[in-house]
Structures are given as structure tokens and as C-alpha cells.
Amino acid sequence: MPGVTIGKGSTIAGGSVVTEDVPEYSLVAGVPARVIRSKNYPRTLSLEEKDELAKKVLEDFQRYFEGYIGDKSIILKETSKGAVIIKSDIGNLLYSKEVDGHPLESHEIKALKDLCVVSFIVPEAIRKRHDWIELESEKCSSNLNRIAREFVAFIRRYGVRLVSD
């Protein structure tokens, strides 16, 4: 209804009529809508679960980029340290669940030009040297390379909307 605010992370069941403000991270349903669940909703994922999910999204992005965009230059490669590198003619992405400098120190990563770092938390030192996408805060640097911009648009399909820092 007009003037109602839906809190971040909340889910509204289909057919519900929301007549009052909905708190953050809650599930509401009914006519009129009532809070069904708010404690521990949605369930908090561990870092390992988030990492597994992020890698599936990156694989999906590669298939989308090859099939829908039609750019066959894209290559997805997982490193021995668990990071994922996406190389293409229009830029490069490096995903790591934790970016503490180690993934960026390898010769393979140092050789990449036009690199965007994707992680759940991106330290300030890396933000100063590279383009970045921080998944936890849903923020990104303002000058992303083209493949990073495509990735930002792609993950909107998963409900992740990034804002420029």
C-alpha cells in the first residue's frame, strides 16, 4: 500500500497486502500481511557457503558471456589457492573469498592488465591499486572495466544490486 516501507532483505509472500512497514530481514504473508518469521531470517551463510555460491555465479556468468553476449574470448580458471580468474579481451576479474594480498602476488595475476578484484571484503590497500567489487557491502569502485560492468549487471539477476563508492 502507499507509504509502506519494506526493510532490506525482507520477503513478501505472493498475494499479500502490505499495510504496515516491514522490518528488515523478515518474512511476511497474508491479507493484511503479518510477520511470519524474523529471527534468523534468512539463515546466515558461512564464508565457505558464500564462496561456493559465488563460484557457481561466476561459472554461470562465463556461460552467459559466451552464449548470450557471444564473446568467446572469456576463460575461467581456478587457481591452486581457490581464487577464480576470468580473462577476456575486454578486461579481467579476480575473485577470491578473502583478498589479503596473497592471490595478487602470483606472477599470473601480476601479468594481468585491466584487473578488477571481486571479494566479500576488499581491503583499502587493494581498493587504491585496483578496480574492485565488494559483495558483502554491495559496493564497487566507480571506474570498472567492461567485463566488471557486465558482471555487475549480471548479478542483478541474483538480487545483488551494487552501488558505486
Buried (B, 14 or more C-beta within 10 A) or exposed (E): EEEEEBEEEBBBEEEBEBEBEBBEBBBBBEEEBEBBEBEEBEEEEEEEEBBEEBBEBBBBBBEBBBEEBEBEEBEBEEBEEEBBBBBBEBBBBBBBBBBEEEBBEBEEBEEBEBBBBBBBBBBEEBBEEBBBBBBEEEBBBEEBBBBBBBBBEBBEEEEEEBEEE
